[in-house]
Amino acid sequence: MKGKQVIASIAGMMLAVVLAVTPASAEVKRGDYFITVLTGPSSGIYFPIGGAFSTFIGSLGYKTSATATGATVENINALLTGQGELAIAMADSVIQAVEAFGAYEGKKPAKNLRAMMGLWPNYCQIVTTADSGIKSFADLKGKRVGVGAPNSGVELNARMMFEAHGMSYKDAKIDYLNYGEAIDQMKNGLCDAAFVTSGLGNATIRELGITKKIAFVPVEGEALKNLIKKYPFYIEAKIPKEVYDTDEDTTTAAVMNIMLVDIKLPDDVVYDLLTNIYSEKGLQAIHASHGTAKANITPETALRGIVGTSVPLHNGAIKYYKEKGVLE
């Protein structure tokens, strides 16, 4: 089944999932398993949504915790070194790790990474203020720009954005600050723009809007085409003006977040987790954590960002999706 057909068929084939939390099968002794969910900084969207996953999994009888992290790259490394069982990560970084290119050039391919489910798109939000004079990406030349912590998912995106525009970090005054720190600097006039790769409605950006008029730097035209051509895990997206009360919609790029799972977690445990996450009660619990989760984490998005990529599904997830008729 082709990737597009798979995604299109999910709506019709997965909505028949069980509408209540199911009891553990005889093979799964939930209390025997500790499931750590690796999230992201407390200022971002990974943290509350990952926390909701942890809380719900705990309600099933598993031992669980949610850990604040530096997000994608740290989560990938932590999962590979046995420091967690579930981890939220951007699909682009996962693909780079699996194929050993980009930020993972020269490293061994991370063949033990496994996907469990698709989550929500991360929008590349290049934040500035209306009084900065920055209207286009080229206007970042000579400006103080926060690009994220070194080798973080945000910073990887920033690097690709500069490349797509025929620029490099040498063209700007680069600060390797996470976006929370960069936006704090913007409030004090010490930073001109910040890369925020996140779901829409980011709390840190909204907080900036309390004291400053927010504006976004677009990623559009030939630069966007160049980006998508070289890195096809990106898609064209828009930041609606209503989200942050900006003057207009902003064209940008987005990449899916996915939930990674420890390859060593037993198949029946992963199957049990998916069965309950996609139940009515499970989705209600996850959706309550953030509007982004409510809008995007659905049976229809279960394989988005995974199908057609080099990131393999966990065997327990394969069993689940095959039973639902999504995979052949």
Disulfide bonds with the S-S distance in Angstrom:
none
